[in-house]
Amino acid sequence: MKTSNVLYILGYASILLSASNFLRGKAKSGHTQDVKERDGLFLGHWAPTFFILGKVAEDREKDGRSLLDFS
């Protein structure tokens, strides 16, 4: 499996996990509610990073270069 595909999958998984944590935090009451909501928001910030890295990896794969080749 290509690196770009793995990074895109991680981006979508981050969105799903974020929504799941946030909604579980909404359903409960008390201290755990705040923690789950914050965890959900934190995980949601990972998605753009994974998508950007996926696009970079995809462009490098098209050029025949590796992700770590900076020349």
C-alpha angles and dihedrals in degrees: 000000000000120000092236091057091050091051092049090050090050089052093054092043089053090055093049094046091047093052091046094052093044094050093045088053091052092053096053129063132222133026096335089058092063093046094050092047091051091047089052093051092046093052090048090064091062095065098075090049092053092047093049092048089047091054092048091049091048092052092048092048089054090052091048094245129125123245091251097046106109099172 
